[in-house]
Amino acid sequence: MNREDIISGYPDIAYKIKKDAASRLAQNSCICLAGEETFHLPFINLLFPKVWAHNLEHEYFENHPNPEGIRQHRAQEYKNYQKRSYSPADVFIVAEANSPLQYPTQGLEVQPLKTIVIPGLALKEEARSNHKVLLRATLGTFDVAATVDKVSIQGEGEKFITLSSPLLSALNRQLQFVTYTNTVFHPKTADSVEFATEGHKSFFTIKVGHRNAPRLYNSGYNGEYNISALVTIATKTFMRYDKLKDLIDSIRQYYPTVTIVIADDNEHPQPVAGPHIEYYIMPFGKGWFAGRNLAISQVSTKYVLWADDDFIFTANTRLDKMVDILEKTTLDLVGGAVREVTGYTATYRHTISVEDGGEEGDCLHIRPGYHHVIEGFPNCVVADGIINFFMAQTDKVRQVGFDPRLSRRGHLEFFLDALGSLHIGSCSDIIVSHASKIHLPWSKSNTLKSYEKFRYSSTDEDNTLHKEIFYFKNRFKCMTSQ
């Protein structure tokens, strides 16, 4: 049942608008109006600040060469945003009366301290001398936007309201004007509303929360993907400037103008310069995940590609394919495959699940594999954990973040934090090469020896931290894996 059907009944029953309640309702379309200056006094703006208003569209397009192109681009970006943020659980649904109460079952929302009409309320029962319903809330109050003759109302402006009438049609008409006003500020919560009549009781929820302002990226309007405007490559380096140089050289072979953001926590930094390179120095040994946070915090494009400093781009490292799948699906993050010098190609696809474990903590289960193939992309699947080479929605990966305490090793921990937040995919036909890790003992440089000692040595403090993260931070009591 849609909202138009809900208010289409009882057209012959008259009603009177209740101005004080109706004025609190949101209008069909918002407008921005500046406050009028009614009188002139010294320092009047300090005493009574005037509301100001700007026409953002007019100001933005005043000197813009392609207004229509920007409008189309913004509309497409917003359409993609809506598709990505849509949830069937937010669709407005009304339960047809069979109890005999009719009420909205989901999709009813109000902004903090604002007022809405509650659509869908009705009572369907046999005729009797008096028909009566009640509504009770905890985070708001009830009122009516209009009154109907022969309906008695008690509790207007209160958390508990009753409506009664000898005429069922009049009562149902009155129920179409019942309003709810949120009175307890919280940016995101819900009120459980009781709706009852004699011998019957039901409950429905009203979501209370601010509307999420979309974050759209103006990457230029054209028919093709502008990779340089859409993607930034982020990496962290430590004691491997030779590998970092090879990575940059390989990127520039295929993507000469894509920005590369580098986080460096070497003890003696060797600044890396060049076109489209941003280089940031960190405290010595600050760590793996702290470096990720720093690098990604400086990304201004819609997407960020994470690459380790010992990766090497090839003709198969197709960033356009990654962009294409992120643009055409609801995925937030998509990984590729890493090819070793031996020829073995890894995707590291895993499913992750958490099972309720009671007061002692939950159970973490990790299994190799994936959930299903992505429609339209036969080489791509949906998974929960993937390999350490991925492209992601910049804002979404920032929301999850990387635990900066993980300084030397960490991978699964990020995907645990992302569980339930990020929609993750993996494609086997997007490949980056891995620099060789095979070194004869007598051929290792002092720098390489120092790196391996620092990178692969495991201290008691590190081991304790990883145990703490799983046991305390994520509240797991056990973990199973293959």
Secondary structure as the mmCIF struct_conf table of DSSP 4:
data_model
#
loop_
_struct_conf.conf_type_id
_struct_conf.id
_struct_conf.beg_label_comp_id
_struct_conf.beg_label_asym_id
_struct_conf.beg_label_seq_id
_struct_conf.end_label_comp_id
_struct_conf.end_label_asym_id
_struct_conf.end_label_seq_id
HELX_RH_AL_P HELX_RH_AL_P1 ARG A 3 ILE A 6
TURN_TY1_P TURN_TY1_P1 ILE A 7 ILE A 7
BEND BEND1 SER A 8 GLY A 9
TURN_TY1_P TURN_TY1_P2 PRO A 11 ASP A 12
BEND BEND2 ILE A 13 ILE A 13
STRN STRN1 LYS A 16 ILE A 17
HELX_RH_AL_P HELX_RH_AL_P2 LYS A 19 ALA A 22
TURN_TY1_P TURN_TY1_P3 SER A 23 ARG A 24
STRN STRN2 LEU A 25 LEU A 25
HELX_LH_PP_P HELX_LH_PP_P1 ALA A 26 GLN A 27
BEND BEND3 ASN A 28 SER A 29
HELX_LH_PP_P HELX_LH_PP_P2 ALA A 34 GLU A 36
TURN_TY1_P TURN_TY1_P4 PRO A 42 PHE A 43
HELX_RH_AL_P HELX_RH_AL_P3 ILE A 44 LEU A 47
BEND BEND4 PHE A 48 PHE A 48
HELX_LH_PP_P HELX_LH_PP_P3 PRO A 49 VAL A 51
HELX_RH_AL_P HELX_RH_AL_P4 LEU A 56 PHE A 61
TURN_TY1_P TURN_TY1_P5 GLU A 62 ASN A 63
BEND BEND5 PRO A 65 PRO A 65
HELX_RH_AL_P HELX_RH_AL_P5 PRO A 67 SER A 85
HELX_RH_3T_P HELX_RH_3T_P1 PRO A 88 ASP A 90
BEND BEND6 VAL A 91 VAL A 91
STRN STRN3 ILE A 93 ALA A 95
HELX_LH_PP_P HELX_LH_PP_P4 GLU A 96 GLU A 96
BEND BEND7 ALA A 97 PRO A 100
STRN STRN4 LEU A 101 GLN A 106
STRN STRN5 GLU A 109 VAL A 110
TURN_TY1_P TURN_TY1_P6 PRO A 112 LEU A 113
STRN STRN6 THR A 115 VAL A 117
TURN_TY1_P TURN_TY1_P7 PRO A 119 GLY A 120
STRN STRN7 ALA A 122 LEU A 123
BEND BEND8 SER A 129 SER A 129
STRN STRN8 HIS A 131 ARG A 136
BEND BEND9 THR A 138 LEU A 139
STRN STRN9 GLY A 140 VAL A 144
BEND BEND10 ALA A 145 ALA A 145
STRN STRN10 ALA A 146 THR A 147
TURN_TY1_P TURN_TY1_P8 ASP A 149 LYS A 150
STRN STRN11 SER A 152 GLN A 154
TURN_TY1_P TURN_TY1_P9 GLU A 156 GLY A 157
STRN STRN12 GLU A 158 GLU A 158
BEND BEND11 LYS A 159 LYS A 159
STRN STRN13 PHE A 160 SER A 165
BEND BEND12 PRO A 166 PRO A 166
HELX_RH_AL_P HELX_RH_AL_P6 LEU A 168 LEU A 175
TURN_TY1_P TURN_TY1_P10 GLN A 176 PHE A 177
STRN STRN14 VAL A 178 ASN A 182
BEND BEND13 VAL A 184 VAL A 184
BEND BEND14 PRO A 187 PRO A 187
STRN STRN15 LYS A 188 THR A 197
TURN_TY1_P TURN_TY1_P11 GLU A 198 GLY A 199
STRN STRN16 HIS A 200 GLY A 209
HELX_LH_PP_P HELX_LH_PP_P5 HIS A 210 PRO A 214
BEND BEND15 ASN A 222 GLU A 224
HELX_RH_AL_P HELX_RH_AL_P7 ILE A 227 LEU A 230
STRN STRN17 VAL A 231 THR A 237
BEND BEND16 PHE A 238 MET A 239
HELX_RH_AL_P HELX_RH_AL_P8 TYR A 241 TYR A 254
TURN_TY1_P TURN_TY1_P12 PRO A 256 THR A 257
BEND BEND17 VAL A 258 VAL A 258
STRN STRN18 THR A 259 ASP A 264
BEND BEND18 GLU A 267 HIS A 268
TURN_TY1_P TURN_TY1_P13 PRO A 275 HIS A 276
STRN STRN19 ILE A 277 ILE A 281
TURN_TY1_P TURN_TY1_P14 PHE A 284 GLY A 285
HELX_RH_AL_P HELX_RH_AL_P9 TRP A 288 SER A 297
TURN_TY1_P TURN_TY1_P15 GLN A 298 GLN A 298
BEND BEND19 THR A 301 LYS A 302
STRN STRN20 TYR A 303 TRP A 306
TURN_TY1_P TURN_TY1_P16 ASP A 309 ASP A 310
STRN STRN21 PHE A 311 ILE A 312
TURN_TY1_P TURN_TY1_P17 ALA A 315 ASN A 316
HELX_RH_AL_P HELX_RH_AL_P10 LEU A 319 LYS A 328
BEND BEND20 THR A 329 THR A 330
BEND BEND21 ASP A 332 ASP A 332
STRN STRN22 LEU A 333 ARG A 339
TURN_TY1_P TURN_TY1_P18 VAL A 341 THR A 342
BEND BEND22 GLY A 343 GLY A 343
STRN STRN23 THR A 345 ALA A 346
STRN STRN24 HIS A 350 GLU A 355
HELX_RH_3T_P HELX_RH_3T_P2 GLY A 358 GLU A 360
STRN STRN25 ASP A 362 PRO A 368
BEND BEND23 GLY A 369 GLY A 369
BEND BEND24 HIS A 371 HIS A 371
STRN STRN26 HIS A 372 ILE A 374
TURN_TY1_P TURN_TY1_P19 GLU A 375 GLY A 376
STRN STRN27 PHE A 377 ALA A 383
BEND BEND25 ASP A 384 ASP A 384
STRN STRN28 GLY A 385 GLY A 385
BEND BEND26 ASN A 388 ASN A 388
STRN STRN29 PHE A 390 GLN A 393
HELX_RH_AL_P HELX_RH_AL_P11 THR A 394 VAL A 400
TURN_TY1_P TURN_TY1_P20 PRO A 404 ARG A 405
BEND BEND27 ARG A 408 ARG A 408
BEND BEND28 HIS A 411 HIS A 411
HELX_RH_AL_P HELX_RH_AL_P12 LEU A 412 ALA A 418
TURN_TY1_P TURN_TY1_P21 LEU A 419 SER A 421
STRN STRN30 ILE A 424 HIS A 434
HELX_RH_3T_P HELX_RH_3T_P3 PRO A 441 SER A 443
HELX_RH_AL_P HELX_RH_AL_P13 ASN A 446 TYR A 456
HELX_RH_AL_P HELX_RH_AL_P14 ASP A 460 GLU A 468
HELX_RH_PI_P HELX_RH_PI_P1 ILE A 469 LYS A 473
BEND BEND29 ASN A 474 ASN A 474
STRN STRN31 PHE A 476 SER A 481
#
